[in-house]
Amino acid sequence: MAGVRRYVHSEEGAAAVEFALVAMILVVLLLGIMQFGYLFYQWNEITHAAREGARWAALEYPGGSVGTPDTVRYKVAQAAPGMALTDVDILVSPENPGIGDVGEPATVTVSHAVPLFTPLMQNIFGTSDDTFVLRSTATLRIE
């Protein structure tokens, strides 16, 4: 009977159980920090790309395509090389600025779907799929 009482009041496995409970919370927190860091990095990239595109649009370059050098969409795609932006991701207004547009605003909007690799982020952001759409707009006066 004394041996059974010793095992009932033993605390030998308590630290392992407590660590297992706390470790799950810490892993979820770490994954959330990594996901937000990745989203912030991607947002920073598209913001830079939108500014670069607005600069080129303000210098009266045509909207063009990501495959055609010396166009706004090409410069936007080159400003964010790791994101694989397409023509659909980049909105340029006006599309073909001319001398009559001098003084008017040139606006470039870049949208990009960033994958969510943390399952809880889908619930936090309220998305139905595994992506979160980032959007950035830059406007400059046409010179």
trRosetta pair geometry for C-beta under 8 A, 3 or more apart (Angstrom, degrees):
i j d omega theta_ij theta_ji phi_ij phi_ji
1 4 5.8 -53 -153 33 38 111
1 5 6.5 39 151 -19 67 106
2 5 5.7 -54 -149 36 34 113
2 6 6.6 41 151 -26 64 103
3 6 5.7 -50 -153 28 33 115
3 7 7.0 25 153 -12 63 104
4 7 6.0 -60 -155 38 35 106
4 8 6.4 36 150 -24 68 108
5 8 5.7 -52 -144 33 34 114
5 9 6.6 8 165 4 66 110
6 9 6.8 -75 -150 49 23 92
6 10 6.4 45 151 -54 62 103
7 10 5.3 -35 -142 1 35 124
10 13 7.9 58 119 9 101 82
11 14 4.5 -27 -171 -2 82 132
13 16 5.2 -55 -164 41 66 115
13 17 6.0 65 141 -23 86 103
14 17 5.9 -58 -149 38 33 109
14 18 6.2 31 156 -17 67 109
15 18 5.8 -55 -145 39 31 111
15 19 6.2 33 155 -20 65 107
16 19 5.7 -54 -146 37 29 112
16 20 6.4 32 153 -22 63 105
17 20 5.7 -52 -150 33 31 113
17 21 6.7 29 153 -16 63 104
18 21 5.9 -56 -151 36 33 110
18 22 6.3 21 156 -9 67 110
19 22 5.9 -61 -141 45 31 104
19 23 5.7 37 158 -30 68 110
20 23 5.7 -49 -137 31 25 115
20 24 7.0 31 160 -23 57 99
21 24 6.4 -54 -162 24 28 109
21 25 7.3 20 149 -9 60 106
22 25 5.8 -59 -158 38 41 110
22 26 6.2 38 149 -19 72 109
23 26 5.6 -57 -144 41 34 112
23 27 6.2 36 157 -22 68 105
24 27 5.9 -53 -147 34 29 110
24 28 6.6 26 156 -14 63 106
25 28 5.9 -57 -150 38 31 109
25 29 6.3 31 152 -18 65 109
26 29 5.5 -54 -145 39 32 114
26 30 6.2 35 155 -21 66 106
27 30 5.6 -52 -145 36 31 112
27 31 6.4 30 155 -17 64 105
28 31 5.8 -54 -146 38 30 110
28 32 6.4 33 153 -20 63 107
28 120 6.6 55 -160 -5 107 149
29 32 5.7 -55 -149 36 30 114
29 33 6.5 31 153 -19 64 104
30 33 5.7 -52 -149 34 32 111
30 34 6.5 32 152 -18 64 105
31 34 5.6 -53 -148 37 33 112
31 35 6.3 35 153 -21 66 105
31 117 7.8 -123 -168 105 103 89
31 118 4.7 142 147 -110 109 116
31 120 7.9 109 99 30 120 110
32 35 5.7 -53 -145 35 31 111
32 36 6.4 27 158 -13 65 106
32 118 6.0 134 -84 -173 52 167
32 120 6.9 -41 -82 76 103 125
32 121 7.1 159 -119 -69 74 95
33 36 6.0 -56 -146 40 30 107
33 37 6.2 33 154 -21 63 109
34 37 5.6 -56 -148 37 30 114
34 38 6.4 30 154 -19 65 106
34 118 7.5 142 72 -54 94 123
35 38 5.7 -54 -149 36 31 110
35 39 6.4 30 153 -17 65 106
35 116 6.6 38 -150 -148 126 73
35 117 6.5 -159 -98 54 99 80
35 118 4.3 -77 -54 2 145 129
35 121 5.2 -134 160 -66 159 147
36 39 5.6 -52 -144 38 34 112
36 40 6.2 35 155 -20 66 105
37 40 5.7 -54 -146 36 29 111
37 41 6.4 33 153 -20 63 105
38 41 5.7 -52 -149 34 32 114
38 42 6.4 29 154 -15 65 106
38 114 7.2 159 131 178 98 128
38 117 7.8 36 46 21 164 113
39 42 5.8 -57 -147 40 31 109
39 43 6.2 32 154 -20 66 107
39 114 5.9 135 -112 110 72 159
39 132 6.6 -14 -116 80 121 140
39 134 7.1 165 -163 -72 82 126
40 43 5.6 -52 -144 37 31 112
40 44 6.3 36 154 -22 63 105
41 44 5.7 -55 -151 34 29 113
41 45 6.6 31 150 -20 63 105
42 45 5.5 -51 -151 33 34 115
42 46 6.6 23 157 -11 67 103
42 83 7.0 118 -143 -103 88 115
42 112 6.6 -137 173 97 112 132
42 114 4.8 124 103 -98 170 134
42 134 5.8 160 119 7 107 160
43 46 6.1 -58 -146 41 32 102
43 47 6.2 35 154 -22 65 108
43 134 5.0 -138 -92 -154 77 140
43 136 6.9 131 -164 -56 71 120
44 47 5.7 -55 -146 35 29 114
44 48 6.5 30 155 -17 63 105
45 48 5.9 -57 -152 36 29 109
45 49 6.3 26 152 -18 65 109
45 79 8.0 153 -176 128 71 80
45 80 4.5 100 165 -127 102 108
45 82 7.2 -83 -137 57 156 99
45 83 5.9 158 130 -45 139 131
46 49 5.3 -51 -142 39 38 114
46 50 6.2 42 156 -23 68 102
46 80 6.1 22 -84 -86 50 159
46 83 7.0 121 -71 -114 85 171
46 110 4.5 -162 -167 106 99 126
46 111 7.8 63 -160 -103 148 11
46 112 5.4 -152 -80 9 138 126
46 134 5.7 151 30 115 151 118
46 135 7.6 -98 132 -140 146 15
46 136 4.6 151 120 17 98 125
47 50 5.9 -51 -146 34 29 110
47 51 6.6 29 154 -17 62 105
47 136 4.4 -140 -88 -146 60 158
47 138 7.6 114 -164 -56 58 111
48 51 5.8 -57 -152 37 31 111
48 52 6.4 31 152 -19 65 107
48 79 5.7 -156 123 161 91 114
48 80 6.9 140 76 -69 98 91
49 52 5.7 -54 -147 37 32 112
49 53 6.3 32 154 -18 65 107
49 76 4.7 76 173 -164 97 73
49 77 7.6 62 -151 -67 127 18
49 79 4.1 158 -110 90 68 115
49 80 4.0 -41 -63 -22 135 114
49 83 7.6 -84 -39 38 156 146
49 85 7.0 148 177 -31 159 158
49 110 5.3 73 95 -70 113 170
49 136 7.6 112 60 72 84 130
50 53 5.7 -55 -147 39 31 112
50 54 6.3 32 154 -20 65 105
50 76 7.0 37 -85 -131 35 112
50 108 5.1 175 -156 102 70 101
50 109 6.7 11 -127 -123 121 22
50 110 4.5 -131 -70 5 94 112
50 136 4.5 -147 -7 111 148 103
50 137 6.1 -143 -172 -132 147 12
50 138 4.0 146 135 -3 95 108
51 54 5.7 -53 -145 36 31 110
51 55 6.5 37 153 -24 63 103
51 138 4.5 179 -85 -112 49 162
52 55 5.7 -51 -153 30 32 115
52 56 6.7 25 152 -12 64 104
52 75 5.6 -145 140 146 105 102
52 76 6.2 159 84 -99 101 52
52 78 8.0 -118 133 76 150 84
52 79 4.0 168 38 -78 158 155
53 56 5.8 -57 -150 39 35 106
53 57 6.1 33 153 -18 69 107
53 72 5.0 75 -158 -180 86 93
53 73 7.3 36 -125 -87 121 32
53 75 5.9 155 -94 89 61 101
53 76 3.8 12 -69 -74 120 106
53 79 7.3 -121 -37 17 78 143
53 90 6.7 -162 -117 -155 161 120
53 92 6.8 -120 169 -97 120 101
53 108 3.6 165 107 -166 118 168
53 110 7.1 141 13 -52 147 111
53 138 6.8 132 65 58 86 121
54 57 5.5 -52 -140 40 33 112
54 58 6.1 38 156 -24 65 105
54 106 5.9 147 -154 104 69 96
54 107 6.9 -13 -110 -133 104 26
54 108 4.6 -135 -61 17 72 111
54 138 3.8 -120 -17 112 143 107
54 139 6.1 -135 -138 -97 138 11
54 140 4.5 125 153 2 105 104
55 58 5.8 -55 -149 34 27 112
55 59 6.8 19 152 -13 60 107
55 140 6.3 65 -86 5 43 162
56 59 5.7 -59 -152 38 35 108
56 61 4.6 -41 166 39 91 137
56 71 7.9 92 146 150 139 25
56 72 4.8 170 98 -109 118 71
56 75 4.7 125 -31 46 158 161
56 76 8.0 -122 34 -42 133 76
57 60 7.8 52 177 -73 37 17
57 61 6.4 -90 -92 56 34 83
57 63 7.5 26 -105 -86 104 66
57 72 4.9 38 -67 -107 85 140
57 92 5.9 -172 -96 -155 132 105
57 94 7.9 151 -171 53 112 58
57 97 6.5 106 -178 -6 74 134
57 106 3.6 176 123 166 110 133
57 107 7.6 -80 105 38 159 19
57 108 5.8 175 -9 -50 142 108
57 140 7.1 139 74 54 93 102
57 142 7.3 -75 136 -94 74 89
58 106 4.7 -157 -71 38 61 137
58 140 3.9 -52 -62 103 140 119
58 141 6.3 65 -137 81 115 36
58 142 5.2 -153 -143 -104 56 42
58 143 5.6 63 155 -6 88 89
59 143 6.1 -3 -101 44 50 115
60 97 4.8 -119 -126 96 65 108
60 98 6.8 85 -150 -108 115 21
60 99 7.8 27 -124 -67 149 47
60 101 7.4 148 -107 69 93 114
60 142 6.3 82 -69 -163 78 105
60 143 7.3 -106 -21 64 95 72
61 64 7.6 -47 152 -5 94 122
61 70 6.4 -141 -145 169 122 67
61 71 6.1 172 156 -134 109 34
61 72 5.4 149 97 -53 108 79
61 75 7.6 69 96 -5 158 136
61 97 7.8 33 47 44 30 104
62 71 5.5 -44 83 -127 81 92
62 72 6.9 -130 107 -2 34 95
62 95 7.0 16 -163 151 76 65
62 96 4.9 -2 -122 -113 93 77
62 97 7.7 -164 -94 28 46 65
63 71 6.4 18 120 -179 24 106
63 72 5.1 -47 -126 44 41 119
63 73 6.0 49 169 -26 67 102
63 92 3.7 173 -117 70 106 144
63 95 4.3 -56 -7 -155 136 67
63 96 6.6 -81 4 -59 90 59
64 68 4.6 -120 -179 74 121 125
64 70 7.6 126 -47 95 168 57
64 71 2.3 -59 45 -151 152 154
64 72 6.3 147 34 31 95 66
64 73 5.4 -145 85 31 77 101
64 74 6.2 -29 104 -13 131 101
65 68 4.6 81 54 6 89 104
65 71 6.3 52 33 78 43 158
65 73 5.6 -53 -161 77 13 137
65 74 6.9 47 93 -55 46 89
65 87 5.6 -39 -136 -84 74 123
66 73 4.9 -87 -63 140 61 103
66 74 5.6 139 -145 -92 34 52
66 76 7.6 -79 -102 69 90 90
66 77 4.1 79 -142 -33 107 155
66 85 6.4 -177 -105 100 143 84
66 86 6.2 -113 5 -143 149 34
66 87 5.7 -134 -7 -59 99 71
66 90 7.3 133 -64 17 102 139
67 74 7.1 -98 44 -95 11 100
68 71 4.8 46 92 0 102 133
68 73 7.8 57 49 67 89 103
68 74 5.7 -117 76 -53 52 130
69 74 5.5 -176 -111 160 30 163
70 74 7.0 17 30 58 24 144
71 74 4.6 93 59 6 82 107
71 75 7.1 -156 90 -6 42 87
72 75 5.9 -60 -151 38 32 108
72 76 6.4 32 153 -21 67 106
72 90 7.6 -180 120 156 93 132
72 92 5.0 109 92 -110 146 146
72 108 6.5 -149 171 -99 125 126
73 76 5.6 -51 -145 35 34 113
73 77 6.3 33 156 -17 66 105
73 87 5.8 15 -163 -113 155 71
73 90 4.8 147 -122 88 89 148
73 92 6.6 -101 -56 -30 85 131
74 77 5.9 -58 -150 38 29 109
74 78 6.3 25 153 -16 65 110
75 78 5.6 -55 -143 40 32 111
75 79 6.3 37 155 -26 64 105
76 79 5.7 -55 -150 30 30 113
76 80 7.1 -12 162 17 63 102
76 85 6.4 -83 122 99 98 157
76 90 5.1 131 86 -118 156 141
76 108 6.5 -164 -85 180 133 138
76 110 6.2 -174 -173 -87 129 122
77 80 6.8 -80 -151 57 29 80
77 81 7.6 70 154 -98 63 48
77 85 4.6 -145 -107 66 79 106
77 86 8.0 62 -99 -79 123 19
77 90 7.4 -87 -51 -37 83 146
78 81 6.5 9 -155 -74 39 86
80 83 4.3 -9 143 20 112 126
80 85 6.0 71 77 -21 116 124
80 110 7.6 121 5 -176 150 155
83 112 5.7 -40 -175 -134 127 152
85 89 4.5 -122 -157 76 86 143
85 90 6.1 70 162 -41 125 107
85 110 6.8 -42 -128 -151 143 109
85 112 6.6 -72 -99 -90 90 112
86 89 5.3 105 52 1 64 101
86 90 7.7 -158 95 5 37 91
87 90 6.3 -76 -150 46 34 97
89 110 6.1 26 148 -158 91 69
89 111 5.4 -141 -153 67 68 68
89 112 5.7 40 -151 -81 129 71
90 108 6.8 -18 -166 -167 91 95
90 109 7.5 153 -156 81 42 53
90 110 5.6 -9 -104 -104 72 75
91 107 7.9 -13 111 116 93 93
91 108 7.1 154 82 -157 57 45
91 109 4.2 -5 56 56 109 101
91 110 7.9 -157 24 -69 72 33
91 111 7.7 41 -7 -4 104 102
92 95 5.7 103 95 -110 100 53
92 106 7.8 -11 -168 -175 82 90
92 107 7.6 159 -155 88 38 56
92 108 5.5 -5 -105 -107 70 79
93 106 7.2 171 91 -155 53 48
93 107 4.7 -5 61 59 100 97
93 108 7.8 -174 26 -75 66 39
94 97 4.9 120 70 -75 111 75
94 101 5.8 -115 28 -118 144 153
94 104 7.4 37 -13 108 119 134
94 106 6.9 -74 25 -115 69 75
97 101 4.3 -109 -153 69 90 151
97 104 7.7 -166 -132 69 114 113
97 106 6.2 -46 -56 -96 149 115
97 142 5.3 -156 -170 -126 149 143
98 101 5.6 104 52 5 52 101
99 102 6.1 -16 -169 -22 46 112
101 104 4.6 -79 -170 39 74 126
101 106 7.8 80 148 -71 128 92
101 142 4.9 10 125 74 95 167
102 142 5.4 -123 -116 108 36 101
102 143 6.8 -18 -137 142 89 18
103 141 6.3 -17 -148 -172 30 110
103 142 6.6 -39 19 64 23 86
104 141 7.3 150 80 -149 20 68
104 142 5.4 8 60 20 71 120
105 139 4.9 -2 -171 -173 118 112
105 140 7.2 145 -151 78 68 23
105 141 6.1 -54 -97 -96 53 53
105 142 7.3 154 -146 -15 5 85
106 139 6.8 159 78 -152 45 59
106 140 5.6 -19 58 66 97 75
106 141 7.3 104 10 -162 85 8
106 142 5.0 104 -36 -68 109 87
107 137 6.3 -4 -170 -171 101 103
107 138 7.3 166 -149 86 55 43
107 139 4.6 -16 -98 -99 80 90
108 137 7.1 166 86 -150 46 56
108 138 5.4 -8 58 58 92 90
108 139 7.9 178 21 -79 61 46
109 135 6.6 -1 -176 -171 98 97
109 136 7.2 172 -151 88 56 41
109 137 4.5 -16 -101 -99 83 88
110 135 7.1 169 87 -149 49 50
110 136 5.3 -7 57 58 94 88
110 137 7.8 -180 20 -79 62 42
111 133 6.0 -1 -172 -175 101 105
111 134 7.1 164 -152 85 51 49
111 135 4.7 -9 -102 -101 81 86
112 133 7.2 160 81 -151 32 61
112 134 5.3 -15 62 59 84 95
112 135 7.9 169 20 -78 60 46
113 131 4.0 13 178 174 105 141
113 132 7.2 145 -156 67 60 28
113 133 5.2 -33 -96 -93 68 72
113 134 7.9 170 -94 17 19 70
114 131 6.3 141 68 -158 36 78
114 132 5.2 -28 62 63 93 84
114 133 7.6 162 14 -96 74 20
114 134 5.7 42 -15 -11 117 112
115 130 5.7 8 -151 133 80 99
115 131 5.6 -49 -98 -98 44 74
116 121 4.5 -150 -162 91 124 126
116 122 5.7 154 99 -63 151 75
116 125 7.1 -148 -86 28 149 141
116 127 6.9 150 -3 57 146 142
116 130 5.4 -144 51 -175 84 61
116 131 6.4 -174 -4 -99 87 17
116 132 5.6 83 -56 -19 108 102
117 121 8.0 43 54 28 39 137
117 130 7.9 54 -78 -176 39 110
118 121 4.4 85 78 -12 99 111
119 122 6.3 -43 -171 15 45 111
119 123 8.0 33 143 -5 66 100
120 123 5.7 -54 -165 37 52 110
120 124 6.2 50 142 -21 77 106
121 124 5.3 -53 -142 39 41 113
121 125 5.8 20 164 -3 74 110
121 132 7.4 -74 148 -44 116 132
122 125 6.5 -63 -138 50 22 95
122 126 8.0 137 165 -42 50 4
122 127 5.3 -95 -144 65 70 88
122 128 7.9 83 -170 -113 109 8
122 129 7.9 -141 -129 94 116 21
122 130 6.8 -53 -84 -108 120 49
123 126 7.3 25 -174 -74 29 44
125 132 5.3 -57 177 -106 167 118
127 130 7.6 143 115 -86 127 7
127 131 6.6 -142 176 73 152 47
127 132 5.9 -121 -45 -87 151 69
